[in-house]
Amino acid sequence: MADDVAPALLVDALLRRQHGHPLPPQLPFAIFDANVFASDPSTLYNEYWSYAADDGSIYLFSPGPSTEGQWRTATAARSITTADGTYIGRRTTWVIFDRANGGWAMEEFCTYHNDGGGGGVAEDVRLYRIYRRIPSLQPLPPLVQRRRQHQVGLEGQFSQMCSLR
């Protein structure tokens, strides 16, 4: 996940979406609508990768899980709480066990309201973060590629300066 995005901020974005409010302005990436369970992750990634977070993840609002498809839960649900300990949602990791299309994972973010808390939510929409489990297989988004091309660093220079020969 993008290092500077807290799970509580993602749950807040989801809650705003569920109630028809604008998303928080501090999100460093776009969130689109798509059915993650009805689509192949490669297809979704190819469609939205130019809007990905710095770590290459794409974020999508989607209906809740279906029993069909290639995604399977990989972890038990983990609670998401605010700084004062208030329970606001949960996070579950999903993976694809299909060898031909493996290497994909996603995190599901649900609000407290998805867990039966009510709150006037009309639809069961969740927020998903889709990413490659093997980062080298995932191309970097165009904005990240441009940033890295323009960075002047010492990559490789240290090994040339401190050779063991």
N, C-alpha and C positions, 0 to 999 in steps of 0.2 A: 504494500500500500504506500502511496505517496507519504513520505515520512512526516510531513508537516500537517497531515489531515488526521484528526482524532476521530475514532469511531463515534463519539458523541455528536460531532459535527455532521457526520454522514447520516446518523439517525435523525438529527434535526432537519436535514435536507429532505429526507424521506417523509417525515411527518408534515413538513410544509407542502410537499407534493400531494400527499393524501388529502390535505384540506384545501387544495387549490391556491395556496399562497406562493409568492415568488421564492426561488431558491436563495440560500444565503449568498451574499456577494463575495465572501472570502473563499469560495471553492476555487482551487487552482486548476480545474479541468471542467469539461462539459459533461452533462449527464443526459443521455438520450433514452427514448422509449423503444423497447424491443422485447420480444418474448424469447428469453434465453433458453427455455426448455424446448421450444419448437424450432430453434435454429442451431446450426452447426457453429461452434465457437470460432472456427477459422473464418467463416463467412462474416460473422459479426465483427471480428477483429479487423478484417480487411475493409469493412465498411466504415468503422469508427476509429481506426488507429491514428489518423491524423489529429484527433482531438484527445488523445490519451494523456494520462498524467505523466510526470517526469519519469516514473519507473516503468512506463510502458503499459500500465493497466488501463482498461476501459471500464467505464461506469455506466450502468444501464438500469432504468426502472423497468420492472417486468412483473407480470402476474406471478403469484406464488407457485411453488413446485407442482409438477404433475408426476404421475406414477410412470408415465411413458418416457422414453428417451434414454440417453446415454449417461446422464449425470447421476452420481451416487454420493450420499453424504460420507464425508471422510472423518469428521469430528462431531462430537456432541455439541449442542448449542452452548455458547459461552455468553454470560451476561455482560451487558454494556451498562455502565453506571456513570452518573455525573460525579464531579469532584467531591460532592457531599455524600455520595453513596446511594443516591436515588436510582432505582432500576428504571431504565428508559427503553431497553430493547435487548436484542440478542444477536449473536453472530455465529454462523455455521459455515464450515468449509465444505465445498463440494469438489469432486474430481471426476474425470472421465476414466473409466477402466478399460475402454476399447483400445487395444494395442495399435490399431491402424490410425486412430485419431487421438492418441494419448498425449500427455504433456500439458494438458490444460487443467486449470483449477479456477475456482471462483469462490468468493466469499459472499454470503447472503446476509444482509442487514435487515432486521425486522424491528418495527416499533413495538412498544408495549401493547399498542392497540391491535397488532397482528396476533398477539398471544391471547386474545379474548378480553382485553381490557376495555373494549368499547371505544368511547370517545368520539362517536359520530363519523367514523371512517366508512365511506361508502363502498370502497373497493379494496381488494386484497392486493396491493401493490407493494413490492419490495425493491430494495436497492441491491444490485449485484456488481461486484468488482471481478472482472475476468482478466486472467493473466496466464502467461506460460509458466509452468513449474520449472522448466529448464530455460532460464533467461536468454541463453545464447540463441535459442530458436525464435526469439521474439524480436522483430525489427524495432528500432527505436523510433518514436514519433518524429515527424519532420522538424518540429521546433526544437526538440532535444538534440537532433543531429546538427542543426545549424549552430546551437549554443556550443556544442562540443567542438565543432570545426573552428570556432572563433576564440576558443580558450587557449591561452598561452600557458603551458605548464612545463613541468620538468620531467614529464613521463619519458622514461628511457634514458634520460641524461644522467641520472644518479648511477645507474648500472655502468655507464660508460666512464664516469669519473672515479668510481670505486671498484674497478675491476680487480679480481683476485689473481690476475696473471703477474 
